[in-house]
Amino acid sequence: MYDIEHCRCGEFGTYWTICDACGHMEKGYNSCRNRHCPGCNNIARRRWITRSCYGT
């Protein structure tokens, strides 16, 4: 439960993205990557459903 509660809020580290054109910096937060976390597995779940239903 700790992983899910602290997902994307700095507990698991941060990273910076920098625009090549203007140099604008934006801070991002690492995810917990827990398989039970709805935020981390939402994309993977959608891909799995699409492959299962449509065979792609």
CHARMM internal coordinates of N, CA and C (Angstrom, degrees):
IC EDIT
DIST 1 N 1 CA 1.4427
DIST 1 CA 1 C 1.5385
ANGL 1 N 1 CA 1 C 110.44
DIST 1 C 2 N 1.3202
ANGL 1 CA 1 C 2 N 116.64
DIHE 1 N 1 CA 1 C 2 N -31.13
DIST 2 N 2 CA 1.4742
ANGL 1 C 2 N 2 CA 120.54
DIHE 1 CA 1 C 2 N 2 CA 179.63
DIST 2 CA 2 C 1.5240
ANGL 2 N 2 CA 2 C 110.65
DIHE 1 C 2 N 2 CA 2 C -57.34
DIST 2 C 3 N 1.3370
ANGL 2 CA 2 C 3 N 116.48
DIHE 2 N 2 CA 2 C 3 N -45.99
DIST 3 N 3 CA 1.4627
ANGL 2 C 3 N 3 CA 120.60
DIHE 2 CA 2 C 3 N 3 CA -178.87
DIST 3 CA 3 C 1.5208
ANGL 3 N 3 CA 3 C 111.55
DIHE 2 C 3 N 3 CA 3 C -57.29
DIST 3 C 4 N 1.3113
ANGL 3 CA 3 C 4 N 116.52
DIHE 3 N 3 CA 3 C 4 N -48.15
DIST 4 N 4 CA 1.4612
ANGL 3 C 4 N 4 CA 121.31
DIHE 3 CA 3 C 4 N 4 CA -176.53
DIST 4 CA 4 C 1.5282
ANGL 4 N 4 CA 4 C 111.31
DIHE 3 C 4 N 4 CA 4 C -66.59
DIST 4 C 5 N 1.3203
ANGL 4 CA 4 C 5 N 116.71
DIHE 4 N 4 CA 4 C 5 N -39.94
DIST 5 N 5 CA 1.4640
ANGL 4 C 5 N 5 CA 120.10
DIHE 4 CA 4 C 5 N 5 CA -179.69
DIST 5 CA 5 C 1.5243
ANGL 5 N 5 CA 5 C 112.63
DIHE 4 C 5 N 5 CA 5 C -66.54
DIST 5 C 6 N 1.3213
ANGL 5 CA 5 C 6 N 117.45
DIHE 5 N 5 CA 5 C 6 N -29.99
DIST 6 N 6 CA 1.4566
ANGL 5 C 6 N 6 CA 121.30
DIHE 5 CA 5 C 6 N 6 CA -175.68
DIST 6 CA 6 C 1.5254
ANGL 6 N 6 CA 6 C 113.53
DIHE 5 C 6 N 6 CA 6 C -107.50
DIST 6 C 7 N 1.3119
ANGL 6 CA 6 C 7 N 117.24
DIHE 6 N 6 CA 6 C 7 N 12.70
DIST 7 N 7 CA 1.4612
ANGL 6 C 7 N 7 CA 121.71
DIHE 6 CA 6 C 7 N 7 CA -179.07
DIST 7 CA 7 C 1.5228
ANGL 7 N 7 CA 7 C 110.27
DIHE 6 C 7 N 7 CA 7 C -65.48
DIST 7 C 8 N 1.3109
ANGL 7 CA 7 C 8 N 115.77
DIHE 7 N 7 CA 7 C 8 N 132.05
DIST 8 N 8 CA 1.4649
ANGL 7 C 8 N 8 CA 124.53
DIHE 7 CA 7 C 8 N 8 CA 176.22
DIST 8 CA 8 C 1.5290
ANGL 8 N 8 CA 8 C 113.67
DIHE 7 C 8 N 8 CA 8 C 58.07
DIST 8 C 9 N 1.3287
ANGL 8 CA 8 C 9 N 115.73
DIHE 8 N 8 CA 8 C 9 N 38.29
DIST 9 N 9 CA 1.4700
ANGL 8 C 9 N 9 CA 118.12
DIHE 8 CA 8 C 9 N 9 CA 176.71
DIST 9 CA 9 C 1.5298
ANGL 9 N 9 CA 9 C 111.57
DIHE 8 C 9 N 9 CA 9 C -132.99
DIST 9 C 10 N 1.3153
ANGL 9 CA 9 C 10 N 118.07
DIHE 9 N 9 CA 9 C 10 N 19.07
DIST 10 N 10 CA 1.4503
ANGL 9 C 10 N 10 CA 121.59
DIHE 9 CA 9 C 10 N 10 CA 173.99
DIST 10 CA 10 C 1.5226
ANGL 10 N 10 CA 10 C 115.92
DIHE 9 C 10 N 10 CA 10 C 100.66
DIST 10 C 11 N 1.3024
ANGL 10 CA 10 C 11 N 118.18
DIHE 10 N 10 CA 10 C 11 N -14.55
DIST 11 N 11 CA 1.4664
ANGL 10 C 11 N 11 CA 120.26
DIHE 10 CA 10 C 11 N 11 CA -179.39
DIST 11 CA 11 C 1.5322
ANGL 11 N 11 CA 11 C 112.15
DIHE 10 C 11 N 11 CA 11 C -65.80
DIST 11 C 12 N 1.3273
ANGL 11 CA 11 C 12 N 117.33
DIHE 11 N 11 CA 11 C 12 N -27.56
DIST 12 N 12 CA 1.4562
ANGL 11 C 12 N 12 CA 121.68
DIHE 11 CA 11 C 12 N 12 CA -176.44
DIST 12 CA 12 C 1.5229
ANGL 12 N 12 CA 12 C 112.27
DIHE 11 C 12 N 12 CA 12 C -106.15
DIST 12 C 13 N 1.3104
ANGL 12 CA 12 C 13 N 116.16
DIHE 12 N 12 CA 12 C 13 N 16.01
DIST 13 N 13 CA 1.4552
ANGL 12 C 13 N 13 CA 121.24
DIHE 12 CA 12 C 13 N 13 CA 176.98
DIST 13 CA 13 C 1.5169
ANGL 13 N 13 CA 13 C 112.54
DIHE 12 C 13 N 13 CA 13 C 101.74
DIST 13 C 14 N 1.3043
ANGL 13 CA 13 C 14 N 114.32
DIHE 13 N 13 CA 13 C 14 N 171.17
DIST 14 N 14 CA 1.4649
ANGL 13 C 14 N 14 CA 121.24
DIHE 13 CA 13 C 14 N 14 CA -178.39
DIST 14 CA 14 C 1.5199
ANGL 14 N 14 CA 14 C 109.65
DIHE 13 C 14 N 14 CA 14 C -131.93
DIST 14 C 15 N 1.3116
ANGL 14 CA 14 C 15 N 115.19
DIHE 14 N 14 CA 14 C 15 N 167.59
DIST 15 N 15 CA 1.4519
ANGL 14 C 15 N 15 CA 121.77
DIHE 14 CA 14 C 15 N 15 CA 174.28
DIST 15 CA 15 C 1.5224
ANGL 15 N 15 CA 15 C 108.34
DIHE 14 C 15 N 15 CA 15 C -146.77
DIST 15 C 16 N 1.3146
ANGL 15 CA 15 C 16 N 116.45
DIHE 15 N 15 CA 15 C 16 N 161.53
DIST 16 N 16 CA 1.4601
ANGL 15 C 16 N 16 CA 121.95
DIHE 15 CA 15 C 16 N 16 CA -179.97
DIST 16 CA 16 C 1.5165
ANGL 16 N 16 CA 16 C 109.31
DIHE 15 C 16 N 16 CA 16 C -120.36
DIST 16 C 17 N 1.3172
ANGL 16 CA 16 C 17 N 116.19
DIHE 16 N 16 CA 16 C 17 N 138.45
DIST 17 N 17 CA 1.4561
ANGL 16 C 17 N 17 CA 121.05
DIHE 16 CA 16 C 17 N 17 CA 170.50
DIST 17 CA 17 C 1.5266
ANGL 17 N 17 CA 17 C 106.72
DIHE 16 C 17 N 17 CA 17 C -111.54
DIST 17 C 18 N 1.3223
ANGL 17 CA 17 C 18 N 115.16
DIHE 17 N 17 CA 17 C 18 N 136.30
DIST 18 N 18 CA 1.4613
ANGL 17 C 18 N 18 CA 120.84
DIHE 17 CA 17 C 18 N 18 CA -176.18
DIST 18 CA 18 C 1.5262
ANGL 18 N 18 CA 18 C 108.93
DIHE 17 C 18 N 18 CA 18 C -124.29
DIST 18 C 19 N 1.3155
ANGL 18 CA 18 C 19 N 116.05
DIHE 18 N 18 CA 18 C 19 N 128.00
DIST 19 N 19 CA 1.4578
ANGL 18 C 19 N 19 CA 122.31
DIHE 18 CA 18 C 19 N 19 CA 178.17
DIST 19 CA 19 C 1.5284
ANGL 19 N 19 CA 19 C 109.02
DIHE 18 C 19 N 19 CA 19 C -70.84
DIST 19 C 20 N 1.3289
ANGL 19 CA 19 C 20 N 116.29
DIHE 19 N 19 CA 19 C 20 N 129.69
DIST 20 N 20 CA 1.4645
ANGL 19 C 20 N 20 CA 120.79
DIHE 19 CA 19 C 20 N 20 CA 179.17
DIST 20 CA 20 C 1.5234
ANGL 20 N 20 CA 20 C 111.96
DIHE 19 C 20 N 20 CA 20 C -69.72
DIST 20 C 21 N 1.3115
ANGL 20 CA 20 C 21 N 117.24
DIHE 20 N 20 CA 20 C 21 N -29.46
DIST 21 N 21 CA 1.4572
ANGL 20 C 21 N 21 CA 120.89
DIHE 20 CA 20 C 21 N 21 CA -175.65
DIST 21 CA 21 C 1.5337
ANGL 21 N 21 CA 21 C 112.72
DIHE 20 C 21 N 21 CA 21 C -79.17
DIST 21 C 22 N 1.3389
ANGL 21 CA 21 C 22 N 117.04
DIHE 21 N 21 CA 21 C 22 N -48.91
DIST 22 N 22 CA 1.4672
ANGL 21 C 22 N 22 CA 118.84
DIHE 21 CA 21 C 22 N 22 CA -173.22
DIST 22 CA 22 C 1.5272
ANGL 22 N 22 CA 22 C 113.92
DIHE 21 C 22 N 22 CA 22 C -114.84
DIST 22 C 23 N 1.3267
ANGL 22 CA 22 C 23 N 117.79
DIHE 22 N 22 CA 22 C 23 N -11.02
DIST 23 N 23 CA 1.4533
ANGL 22 C 23 N 23 CA 120.61
DIHE 22 CA 22 C 23 N 23 CA 179.22
DIST 23 CA 23 C 1.5146
ANGL 23 N 23 CA 23 C 114.63
DIHE 22 C 23 N 23 CA 23 C 83.67
DIST 23 C 24 N 1.3388
ANGL 23 CA 23 C 24 N 117.79
DIHE 23 N 23 CA 23 C 24 N 6.44
DIST 24 N 24 CA 1.4639
ANGL 23 C 24 N 24 CA 121.17
DIHE 23 CA 23 C 24 N 24 CA 178.13
DIST 24 CA 24 C 1.5269
ANGL 24 N 24 CA 24 C 109.39
DIHE 23 C 24 N 24 CA 24 C -60.20
DIST 24 C 25 N 1.3310
ANGL 24 CA 24 C 25 N 115.92
DIHE 24 N 24 CA 24 C 25 N 134.04
DIST 25 N 25 CA 1.4598
ANGL 24 C 25 N 25 CA 121.40
DIHE 24 CA 24 C 25 N 25 CA -179.71
DIST 25 CA 25 C 1.5207
ANGL 25 N 25 CA 25 C 109.94
DIHE 24 C 25 N 25 CA 25 C -110.48
DIST 25 C 26 N 1.3276
ANGL 25 CA 25 C 26 N 115.27
DIHE 25 N 25 CA 25 C 26 N 137.06
DIST 26 N 26 CA 1.4518
ANGL 25 C 26 N 26 CA 120.94
DIHE 25 CA 25 C 26 N 26 CA 179.14
DIST 26 CA 26 C 1.5266
ANGL 26 N 26 CA 26 C 108.91
DIHE 25 C 26 N 26 CA 26 C -131.87
DIST 26 C 27 N 1.3251
ANGL 26 CA 26 C 27 N 115.81
DIHE 26 N 26 CA 26 C 27 N 130.42
DIST 27 N 27 CA 1.4523
ANGL 26 C 27 N 27 CA 122.12
DIHE 26 CA 26 C 27 N 27 CA -177.60
DIST 27 CA 27 C 1.5244
ANGL 27 N 27 CA 27 C 109.79
DIHE 26 C 27 N 27 CA 27 C -88.08
DIST 27 C 28 N 1.3255
ANGL 27 CA 27 C 28 N 116.08
DIHE 27 N 27 CA 27 C 28 N 137.23
DIST 28 N 28 CA 1.4540
ANGL 27 C 28 N 28 CA 121.76
DIHE 27 CA 27 C 28 N 28 CA 176.88
DIST 28 CA 28 C 1.5165
ANGL 28 N 28 CA 28 C 109.82
DIHE 27 C 28 N 28 CA 28 C -127.91
DIST 28 C 29 N 1.3010
ANGL 28 CA 28 C 29 N 116.08
DIHE 28 N 28 CA 28 C 29 N 159.58
DIST 29 N 29 CA 1.4619
ANGL 28 C 29 N 29 CA 121.66
DIHE 28 CA 28 C 29 N 29 CA -177.97
DIST 29 CA 29 C 1.5219
ANGL 29 N 29 CA 29 C 110.53
DIHE 28 C 29 N 29 CA 29 C -115.49
DIST 29 C 30 N 1.3196
ANGL 29 CA 29 C 30 N 116.04
DIHE 29 N 29 CA 29 C 30 N 137.43
DIST 30 N 30 CA 1.4528
ANGL 29 C 30 N 30 CA 121.29
DIHE 29 CA 29 C 30 N 30 CA 179.00
DIST 30 CA 30 C 1.5241
ANGL 30 N 30 CA 30 C 110.55
DIHE 29 C 30 N 30 CA 30 C -70.94
DIST 30 C 31 N 1.3200
ANGL 30 CA 30 C 31 N 114.66
DIHE 30 N 30 CA 30 C 31 N 150.08
DIST 31 N 31 CA 1.4544
ANGL 30 C 31 N 31 CA 120.25
DIHE 30 CA 30 C 31 N 31 CA 179.43
DIST 31 CA 31 C 1.5243
ANGL 31 N 31 CA 31 C 110.51
DIHE 30 C 31 N 31 CA 31 C -90.74
DIST 31 C 32 N 1.3173
ANGL 31 CA 31 C 32 N 116.02
DIHE 31 N 31 CA 31 C 32 N 168.55
DIST 32 N 32 CA 1.4622
ANGL 31 C 32 N 32 CA 120.70
DIHE 31 CA 31 C 32 N 32 CA -178.24
DIST 32 CA 32 C 1.5230
ANGL 32 N 32 CA 32 C 112.19
DIHE 31 C 32 N 32 CA 32 C -80.17
DIST 32 C 33 N 1.3275
ANGL 32 CA 32 C 33 N 117.64
DIHE 32 N 32 CA 32 C 33 N -25.11
DIST 33 N 33 CA 1.4637
ANGL 32 C 33 N 33 CA 124.46
DIHE 32 CA 32 C 33 N 33 CA -179.03
DIST 33 CA 33 C 1.5196
ANGL 33 N 33 CA 33 C 112.69
DIHE 32 C 33 N 33 CA 33 C 61.12
DIST 33 C 34 N 1.3149
ANGL 33 CA 33 C 34 N 116.26
DIHE 33 N 33 CA 33 C 34 N 23.97
DIST 34 N 34 CA 1.4587
ANGL 33 C 34 N 34 CA 121.26
DIHE 33 CA 33 C 34 N 34 CA 176.48
DIST 34 CA 34 C 1.5272
ANGL 34 N 34 CA 34 C 108.61
DIHE 33 C 34 N 34 CA 34 C -77.97
DIST 34 C 35 N 1.3203
ANGL 34 CA 34 C 35 N 117.46
DIHE 34 N 34 CA 34 C 35 N 135.31
DIST 35 N 35 CA 1.4608
ANGL 34 C 35 N 35 CA 119.54
DIHE 34 CA 34 C 35 N 35 CA -175.65
DIST 35 CA 35 C 1.5161
ANGL 35 N 35 CA 35 C 113.32
DIHE 34 C 35 N 35 CA 35 C -68.47
DIST 35 C 36 N 1.3270
ANGL 35 CA 35 C 36 N 118.04
DIHE 35 N 35 CA 35 C 36 N -14.01
DIST 36 N 36 CA 1.4560
ANGL 35 C 36 N 36 CA 121.69
DIHE 35 CA 35 C 36 N 36 CA 178.66
DIST 36 CA 36 C 1.5200
ANGL 36 N 36 CA 36 C 112.97
DIHE 35 C 36 N 36 CA 36 C -94.98
DIST 36 C 37 N 1.3105
ANGL 36 CA 36 C 37 N 117.69
DIHE 36 N 36 CA 36 C 37 N -6.85
DIST 37 N 37 CA 1.4585
ANGL 36 C 37 N 37 CA 122.34
DIHE 36 CA 36 C 37 N 37 CA -176.80
DIST 37 CA 37 C 1.5326
ANGL 37 N 37 CA 37 C 109.98
DIHE 36 C 37 N 37 CA 37 C -75.46
DIST 37 C 38 N 1.3264
ANGL 37 CA 37 C 38 N 117.89
DIHE 37 N 37 CA 37 C 38 N 123.34
DIST 38 N 38 CA 1.4615
ANGL 37 C 38 N 38 CA 119.39
DIHE 37 CA 37 C 38 N 38 CA -179.10
DIST 38 CA 38 C 1.5259
ANGL 38 N 38 CA 38 C 113.03
DIHE 37 C 38 N 38 CA 38 C -66.45
DIST 38 C 39 N 1.3087
ANGL 38 CA 38 C 39 N 118.14
DIHE 38 N 38 CA 38 C 39 N -30.77
DIST 39 N 39 CA 1.4612
ANGL 38 C 39 N 39 CA 120.69
DIHE 38 CA 38 C 39 N 39 CA 179.17
DIST 39 CA 39 C 1.5180
ANGL 39 N 39 CA 39 C 112.71
DIHE 38 C 39 N 39 CA 39 C -72.24
DIST 39 C 40 N 1.3075
ANGL 39 CA 39 C 40 N 116.96
DIHE 39 N 39 CA 39 C 40 N -41.62
DIST 40 N 40 CA 1.4651
ANGL 39 C 40 N 40 CA 120.90
DIHE 39 CA 39 C 40 N 40 CA -177.28
DIST 40 CA 40 C 1.5210
ANGL 40 N 40 CA 40 C 112.52
DIHE 39 C 40 N 40 CA 40 C -75.45
DIST 40 C 41 N 1.3007
ANGL 40 CA 40 C 41 N 117.42
DIHE 40 N 40 CA 40 C 41 N -34.25
DIST 41 N 41 CA 1.4556
ANGL 40 C 41 N 41 CA 120.16
DIHE 40 CA 40 C 41 N 41 CA -175.18
DIST 41 CA 41 C 1.5113
ANGL 41 N 41 CA 41 C 114.53
DIHE 40 C 41 N 41 CA 41 C -100.28
DIST 41 C 42 N 1.3104
ANGL 41 CA 41 C 42 N 118.46
DIHE 41 N 41 CA 41 C 42 N 5.52
DIST 42 N 42 CA 1.4518
ANGL 41 C 42 N 42 CA 120.87
DIHE 41 CA 41 C 42 N 42 CA -179.80
DIST 42 CA 42 C 1.5239
ANGL 42 N 42 CA 42 C 111.86
DIHE 41 C 42 N 42 CA 42 C -61.72
DIST 42 C 43 N 1.3311
ANGL 42 CA 42 C 43 N 117.68
DIHE 42 N 42 CA 42 C 43 N -45.51
DIST 43 N 43 CA 1.4628
ANGL 42 C 43 N 43 CA 121.33
DIHE 42 CA 42 C 43 N 43 CA -179.60
DIST 43 CA 43 C 1.5248
ANGL 43 N 43 CA 43 C 110.33
DIHE 42 C 43 N 43 CA 43 C -68.06
DIST 43 C 44 N 1.3205
ANGL 43 CA 43 C 44 N 117.12
DIHE 43 N 43 CA 43 C 44 N -45.03
DIST 44 N 44 CA 1.4644
ANGL 43 C 44 N 44 CA 120.43
DIHE 43 CA 43 C 44 N 44 CA 179.56
DIST 44 CA 44 C 1.5229
ANGL 44 N 44 CA 44 C 110.92
DIHE 43 C 44 N 44 CA 44 C -62.04
DIST 44 C 45 N 1.3259
ANGL 44 CA 44 C 45 N 116.53
DIHE 44 N 44 CA 44 C 45 N -39.08
DIST 45 N 45 CA 1.4622
ANGL 44 C 45 N 45 CA 120.29
DIHE 44 CA 44 C 45 N 45 CA 179.33
DIST 45 CA 45 C 1.5217
ANGL 45 N 45 CA 45 C 110.69
DIHE 44 C 45 N 45 CA 45 C -64.54
DIST 45 C 46 N 1.3243
ANGL 45 CA 45 C 46 N 117.67
DIHE 45 N 45 CA 45 C 46 N -43.01
DIST 46 N 46 CA 1.4665
ANGL 45 C 46 N 46 CA 120.89
DIHE 45 CA 45 C 46 N 46 CA 178.87
DIST 46 CA 46 C 1.5187
ANGL 46 N 46 CA 46 C 111.24
DIHE 45 C 46 N 46 CA 46 C -62.63
DIST 46 C 47 N 1.3257
ANGL 46 CA 46 C 47 N 117.29
DIHE 46 N 46 CA 46 C 47 N -41.55
DIST 47 N 47 CA 1.4684
ANGL 46 C 47 N 47 CA 120.59
DIHE 46 CA 46 C 47 N 47 CA 177.95
DIST 47 CA 47 C 1.5235
ANGL 47 N 47 CA 47 C 110.80
DIHE 46 C 47 N 47 CA 47 C -62.92
DIST 47 C 48 N 1.3207
ANGL 47 CA 47 C 48 N 116.72
DIHE 47 N 47 CA 47 C 48 N -42.26
DIST 48 N 48 CA 1.4609
ANGL 47 C 48 N 48 CA 121.23
DIHE 47 CA 47 C 48 N 48 CA -179.62
DIST 48 CA 48 C 1.5191
ANGL 48 N 48 CA 48 C 110.49
DIHE 47 C 48 N 48 CA 48 C -63.42
DIST 48 C 49 N 1.3299
ANGL 48 CA 48 C 49 N 117.05
DIHE 48 N 48 CA 48 C 49 N -43.26
DIST 49 N 49 CA 1.4615
ANGL 48 C 49 N 49 CA 120.55
DIHE 48 CA 48 C 49 N 49 CA 179.68
DIST 49 CA 49 C 1.5221
ANGL 49 N 49 CA 49 C 110.32
DIHE 48 C 49 N 49 CA 49 C -64.72
DIST 49 C 50 N 1.3213
ANGL 49 CA 49 C 50 N 116.78
DIHE 49 N 49 CA 49 C 50 N -42.59
DIST 50 N 50 CA 1.4636
ANGL 49 C 50 N 50 CA 120.09
DIHE 49 CA 49 C 50 N 50 CA 179.25
DIST 50 CA 50 C 1.5258
ANGL 50 N 50 CA 50 C 111.08
DIHE 49 C 50 N 50 CA 50 C -62.05
DIST 50 C 51 N 1.3128
ANGL 50 CA 50 C 51 N 117.82
DIHE 50 N 50 CA 50 C 51 N -44.46
DIST 51 N 51 CA 1.4762
ANGL 50 C 51 N 51 CA 120.97
DIHE 50 CA 50 C 51 N 51 CA 178.28
DIST 51 CA 51 C 1.5134
ANGL 51 N 51 CA 51 C 111.11
DIHE 50 C 51 N 51 CA 51 C -64.38
DIST 51 C 52 N 1.3300
ANGL 51 CA 51 C 52 N 117.27
DIHE 51 N 51 CA 51 C 52 N -39.98
DIST 52 N 52 CA 1.4526
ANGL 51 C 52 N 52 CA 120.86
DIHE 51 CA 51 C 52 N 52 CA -177.41
DIST 52 CA 52 C 1.5316
ANGL 52 N 52 CA 52 C 111.72
DIHE 51 C 52 N 52 CA 52 C -69.16
DIST 52 C 53 N 1.3044
ANGL 52 CA 52 C 53 N 115.97
DIHE 52 N 52 CA 52 C 53 N -41.51
DIST 53 N 53 CA 1.4716
ANGL 52 C 53 N 53 CA 120.34
DIHE 52 CA 52 C 53 N 53 CA -175.73
DIST 53 CA 53 C 1.5169
ANGL 53 N 53 CA 53 C 113.64
DIHE 52 C 53 N 53 CA 53 C -81.58
DIST 53 C 54 N 1.3297
ANGL 53 CA 53 C 54 N 116.26
DIHE 53 N 53 CA 53 C 54 N -36.42
DIST 54 N 54 CA 1.4560
ANGL 53 C 54 N 54 CA 119.78
DIHE 53 CA 53 C 54 N 54 CA -172.41
DIST 54 CA 54 C 1.5115
ANGL 54 N 54 CA 54 C 113.70
DIHE 53 C 54 N 54 CA 54 C -112.04
DIST 54 C 55 N 1.3177
ANGL 54 CA 54 C 55 N 117.07
DIHE 54 N 54 CA 54 C 55 N -4.39
DIST 55 N 55 CA 1.4611
ANGL 54 C 55 N 55 CA 120.96
DIHE 54 CA 54 C 55 N 55 CA 177.13
DIST 55 CA 55 C 1.5134
ANGL 55 N 55 CA 55 C 114.48
DIHE 54 C 55 N 55 CA 55 C 65.73
DIST 55 C 56 N 1.3365
ANGL 55 CA 55 C 56 N 117.81
DIHE 55 N 55 CA 55 C 56 N 29.44
DIST 56 N 56 CA 1.4621
ANGL 55 C 56 N 56 CA 119.95
DIHE 55 CA 55 C 56 N 56 CA 179.76
DIST 56 CA 56 C 1.4928
ANGL 56 N 56 CA 56 C 111.06
DIHE 55 C 56 N 56 CA 56 C -103.20
END
COOR INIT
IC SEED 1 N 1 CA 1 C
IC BUILD
